[in-house]
Amino acid sequence: MSVFSREELQLISNLIELFIKSSEEDPYLRELTGGRASHSDGWGMAALMVKERGVEGIYYRMGMPIYVRESKELIKMFISLLSAYETIYLLLHSRAASRNLPLGKEHAHPYMENLSCGTLWFAHNGLLKKEELLNKVKGEHITLLGHELTDSALASKYLAHTIESKVCKGNEELLKVVRDAYIELRKYVIMSSALNTGLLMAIKFKPMLIASYVVGEEVRLSKLRSDYYKLYRIEVLREGDRSAIIISSSTLIDYYLESSKGLRISPVKDEGLIVIEDLQKIKFIPL
């Protein structure tokens, strides 16, 4: 996930190529699963593009792997459209579904939720306690469509419902509501997994990208799991101003990035939310 100016479009394009390679062959995933190495269960992207104070969007999902020819051609076409815009907020995800979870385009991330005051897109890497979260969602009287909702889809529905009721209709402060929702969601994180997410929003016409880093207790005690769920923060500066910020998976940085020239790279160490309102306004909210 990233926010960047159009001057960094080539850099972002190059990083996306590396992301696709890391989705096809993920050494951390191979070691973690004892065999499986690819994120082959669909992909999706959402982007908000800013131009002359207006905001436009792109959203697309596919059930096929991100590394097949058709997917790569579509992504290349999408990227070519972005050069007309001043600032781009991008959320891109490739899925490696957990065992026994439903497959298909409709279960690829990011999920999209339409609200009365805007739209959000949600992507998740990790696993939540599905039955417990389902009970929570039903207790909130949230409408669910279909019977095979994934844990990530339930989290997306919960976030959307909370923002709708407290921000769109209740006029509470957005970041406080999001923080409180994530504090609730972290209760459902499986001890050996994570709540690493991307949340792209256009609420009341204001774009925003939020990354979360939350891991279970067993992840902290395991070097392999810590390496797999580790996130990196990458920044690019031009003449003292930030022109790009990227929140990246560990595999891309540790195995595929050959040169870090011009990039300021640091691991995300503390659990919480990285909130990117624009390229010069970034904050960290602990959870």
C-alpha positions as CSV (number, residue, x, y, z in Angstrom):
1,M,0.0,0.0,0.0
2,S,1.3,3.5,-0.8
3,V,0.6,7.1,-1.2
4,F,2.8,8.8,-3.8
5,S,3.1,11.8,-6.2
6,R,3.0,11.1,-9.9
7,E,6.8,11.9,-10.0
8,E,7.2,8.5,-8.3
9,L,5.1,6.5,-10.6
10,Q,8.0,4.6,-12.1
11,L,9.3,3.7,-8.7
12,I,5.9,2.4,-7.7
13,S,5.6,0.5,-11.0
14,N,8.9,-1.2,-10.3
15,L,7.9,-2.1,-6.7
16,I,4.7,-3.5,-8.0
17,E,6.7,-5.8,-10.3
18,L,8.7,-7.0,-7.3
19,F,5.4,-7.5,-5.3
20,I,4.1,-9.7,-8.1
21,K,7.3,-11.8,-8.1
22,S,7.1,-12.1,-4.3
23,S,3.5,-13.2,-4.6
24,E,4.6,-16.0,-6.9
25,E,7.5,-17.2,-4.8
26,D,7.4,-16.2,-1.2
27,P,10.3,-17.9,0.8
28,Y,8.8,-16.9,4.1
29,L,5.4,-18.5,3.2
30,R,7.2,-21.6,2.0
31,E,9.0,-22.0,5.3
32,L,5.9,-21.2,7.3
33,T,3.7,-23.7,5.5
34,G,6.3,-26.3,4.8
35,G,5.7,-26.2,1.1
36,R,3.3,-23.6,-0.3
37,A,5.1,-20.6,-1.7
38,S,2.6,-18.6,-3.7
39,H,-0.2,-16.2,-3.0
40,S,-2.4,-17.7,-5.7
41,D,-5.9,-17.1,-4.5
42,G,-6.8,-13.9,-6.2
43,W,-5.8,-10.3,-6.0
44,G,-7.3,-6.8,-6.0
45,M,-6.5,-3.2,-6.1
46,A,-8.2,0.1,-5.1
47,A,-6.9,3.5,-5.8
48,L,-8.0,7.1,-5.0
49,M,-6.5,9.7,-7.3
50,V,-6.4,13.3,-6.5
51,K,-6.4,16.1,-9.2
52,E,-7.2,19.7,-8.7
53,R,-9.0,19.0,-5.4
54,G,-11.2,16.4,-7.0
55,V,-11.0,12.6,-6.1
56,E,-11.6,9.7,-8.4
57,G,-11.3,6.0,-7.8
58,I,-10.4,2.6,-9.4
59,Y,-11.4,-0.7,-7.9
60,Y,-10.9,-4.2,-9.4
61,R,-10.6,-7.8,-8.2
62,M,-9.7,-11.1,-9.9
63,G,-9.9,-14.7,-8.7
64,M,-6.8,-15.8,-10.6
65,P,-3.3,-15.3,-9.3
66,I,-1.7,-11.9,-9.6
67,Y,1.3,-13.3,-11.4
68,V,-0.5,-14.7,-14.5
69,R,-0.2,-12.8,-17.8
70,E,-3.8,-11.5,-17.7
71,S,-3.4,-10.1,-14.2
72,K,-0.1,-8.4,-15.0
73,E,-1.5,-6.8,-18.2
74,L,-4.5,-5.4,-16.3
75,I,-2.2,-4.0,-13.5
76,K,0.0,-2.4,-16.2
77,M,-3.0,-0.8,-17.7
78,F,-4.2,0.6,-14.4
79,I,-0.8,2.0,-13.5
80,S,-0.7,3.8,-16.9
81,L,-3.9,5.7,-16.0
82,L,-2.4,7.2,-12.8
83,S,0.0,9.6,-14.5
84,A,-2.8,12.1,-15.0
85,Y,-3.2,12.6,-11.3
86,E,-1.2,14.6,-8.8
87,T,-1.4,12.2,-5.8
88,I,-2.4,8.6,-5.6
89,Y,-3.5,6.5,-2.7
90,L,-3.0,2.8,-3.6
91,L,-4.0,-0.4,-1.9
92,L,-2.9,-3.7,-3.7
93,H,-3.2,-7.2,-2.2
94,S,-2.6,-10.8,-3.3
95,R,-4.3,-13.5,-1.4
96,A,-3.0,-16.8,0.1
97,A,-6.2,-18.2,1.5
98,S,-6.1,-20.1,4.8
99,R,-7.3,-23.7,4.7
100,N,-11.1,-24.3,4.4
101,L,-11.8,-20.6,3.6
102,P,-13.9,-19.9,0.4
103,L,-12.1,-19.0,-2.8
104,G,-13.1,-16.9,-5.8
105,K,-13.1,-13.3,-7.0
106,E,-15.7,-12.3,-4.4
107,H,-13.3,-13.3,-1.6
108,A,-10.3,-11.5,-3.0
109,H,-9.1,-8.4,-1.1
110,P,-9.6,-5.5,-0.8
111,Y,-13.3,-5.6,0.1
112,M,-15.3,-2.5,-0.7
113,E,-18.0,-1.0,1.6
114,N,-20.3,1.8,0.6
115,L,-21.3,4.2,3.3
116,S,-23.7,7.2,3.3
117,C,-20.7,9.5,3.7
118,G,-18.2,7.7,1.6
119,T,-16.5,4.5,0.7
120,L,-13.8,2.2,2.2
121,W,-11.7,-0.6,1.0
122,F,-10.2,-3.2,3.4
123,A,-7.4,-5.8,2.9
124,H,-6.0,-8.1,5.6
125,N,-3.1,-10.4,6.0
126,G,-3.6,-12.8,8.9
127,L,-6.3,-14.8,10.6
128,L,-9.0,-13.9,13.0
129,K,-11.3,-16.0,15.2
130,K,-14.1,-16.2,12.7
131,E,-16.9,-17.7,14.8
132,E,-16.3,-15.3,17.7
133,L,-16.1,-12.3,15.3
134,L,-19.3,-13.5,13.6
135,N,-21.1,-13.5,16.9
136,K,-19.9,-9.9,17.5
137,V,-21.0,-8.8,14.0
138,K,-24.5,-10.4,14.5
139,G,-24.7,-8.8,17.9
140,E,-24.3,-5.4,16.2
141,H,-27.2,-6.3,13.8
142,I,-24.9,-5.9,10.8
143,T,-26.5,-7.2,7.6
144,L,-24.5,-10.1,6.1
145,L,-24.9,-11.3,2.5
146,G,-24.0,-14.9,1.8
147,H,-23.1,-17.7,4.2
148,E,-19.4,-18.1,3.4
149,L,-18.0,-14.8,4.7
150,T,-14.4,-14.9,5.6
151,D,-12.9,-13.6,8.8
152,S,-11.5,-10.6,6.8
153,A,-14.9,-9.8,5.3
154,L,-16.5,-9.8,8.7
155,A,-13.8,-7.4,9.9
156,S,-14.5,-5.2,6.9
157,K,-18.2,-5.2,7.6
158,Y,-17.6,-4.4,11.3
159,L,-15.4,-1.4,10.4
160,A,-17.9,-0.1,7.8
161,H,-20.8,-0.5,10.3
162,T,-18.9,1.3,13.0
163,I,-17.9,4.2,10.8
164,E,-21.4,4.5,9.3
165,S,-23.1,4.7,12.7
166,K,-20.6,6.9,14.5
167,V,-19.1,9.1,11.8
168,C,-21.6,9.3,9.0
169,K,-24.6,9.5,11.2
170,G,-23.1,10.4,14.6
171,N,-20.4,13.0,13.7
172,E,-17.8,11.4,15.9
173,E,-14.1,12.0,15.0
174,L,-13.0,9.5,12.3
175,L,-9.6,8.5,13.6
176,K,-10.9,7.9,17.2
177,V,-13.7,5.7,15.8
178,V,-11.2,3.7,13.6
179,R,-8.8,3.3,16.5
180,D,-11.6,2.0,18.8
181,A,-12.7,-0.4,16.1
182,Y,-9.2,-1.8,15.7
183,I,-8.9,-2.2,19.5
184,E,-12.0,-4.3,19.3
185,L,-10.8,-6.3,16.3
186,R,-7.5,-7.1,17.9
187,K,-9.4,-9.2,20.5
188,Y,-10.1,-11.7,17.7
189,V,-6.5,-12.1,16.4
190,I,-5.4,-15.8,16.5
191,M,-2.2,-16.0,18.7
192,S,-0.1,-17.4,15.8
193,S,-1.4,-14.8,13.3
194,A,-1.9,-11.1,12.7
195,L,-4.2,-8.1,12.0
196,N,-2.0,-6.5,9.4
197,T,-4.3,-4.5,7.2
198,G,-4.7,-1.8,4.7
199,L,-7.7,0.6,5.0
200,L,-8.3,3.0,2.2
201,M,-11.0,5.5,2.7
202,A,-12.8,8.4,1.1
203,I,-15.0,9.7,3.9
204,K,-16.7,13.0,3.5
205,F,-14.7,13.5,0.3
206,K,-11.3,13.2,2.1
207,P,-8.9,10.4,1.0
208,M,-6.9,8.6,3.7
209,L,-4.8,5.4,3.9
210,I,-4.3,3.5,7.1
211,A,-2.0,0.5,7.7
212,S,-2.3,-1.6,10.8
213,Y,0.4,-3.7,12.4
214,V,-0.9,-6.1,15.1
215,V,0.5,-9.6,15.8
216,G,-0.5,-12.4,18.1
217,E,1.6,-13.5,21.1
218,E,3.0,-16.5,19.4
219,V,4.2,-14.4,16.5
220,R,6.4,-12.3,18.8
221,L,7.9,-15.6,20.2
222,S,8.7,-17.0,16.7
223,K,11.4,-15.6,14.5
224,L,9.8,-17.2,11.4
225,R,6.4,-15.8,12.1
226,S,7.8,-12.5,13.0
227,D,9.7,-12.3,9.8
228,Y,6.6,-13.3,7.8
229,Y,4.3,-10.7,9.4
230,K,6.9,-8.0,9.5
231,L,6.1,-4.7,7.7
232,Y,8.5,-2.1,6.3
233,R,8.0,1.6,6.0
234,I,9.6,3.1,2.9
235,E,9.8,6.8,2.3
236,V,11.1,8.9,-0.7
237,L,12.2,12.5,-0.2
238,R,12.6,15.1,-2.9
239,E,14.1,18.5,-2.0
240,G,13.1,17.9,1.6
241,D,9.5,17.0,0.9
242,R,8.1,13.5,1.1
243,S,7.0,12.3,-2.4
244,A,6.1,8.7,-1.5
245,I,5.4,6.5,1.4
246,I,5.0,2.7,1.1
247,I,4.1,0.1,3.6
248,S,5.5,-3.1,2.3
249,S,5.5,-6.8,3.1
250,S,8.7,-8.3,4.5
251,T,9.2,-10.7,1.5
252,L,9.5,-7.9,-1.0
253,I,12.2,-6.0,1.0
254,D,14.1,-9.0,2.4
255,Y,14.2,-11.1,-0.8
256,Y,13.5,-9.0,-3.9
257,L,14.6,-5.4,-3.5
258,E,18.1,-5.3,-4.9
259,S,18.8,-1.6,-4.4
260,S,17.6,0.8,-1.7
261,K,19.2,3.8,-3.3
262,G,17.1,6.9,-2.6
263,L,14.8,5.0,-0.3
264,R,14.5,5.4,3.5
265,I,13.6,2.0,4.7
266,S,12.8,1.0,8.3
267,P,10.9,-1.9,9.9
268,V,7.6,-1.2,11.6
269,K,8.3,-2.1,15.2
270,D,5.4,-0.9,17.3
271,E,1.8,-2.2,17.1
272,G,-0.6,0.4,15.9
273,L,-2.0,2.4,13.0
274,I,0.0,4.3,10.5
275,V,-2.3,7.0,9.3
276,I,-1.5,8.8,6.0
277,E,-3.8,11.7,5.4
278,D,-1.5,13.2,2.7
279,L,2.2,13.0,1.9
280,Q,3.2,15.6,4.5
281,K,0.7,14.5,7.2
282,I,1.5,11.1,8.7
283,K,0.9,10.0,12.2
284,F,1.2,6.9,14.3
285,I,-1.6,5.8,16.6
286,P,-0.6,3.0,19.1
287,L,-3.1,0.3,19.9
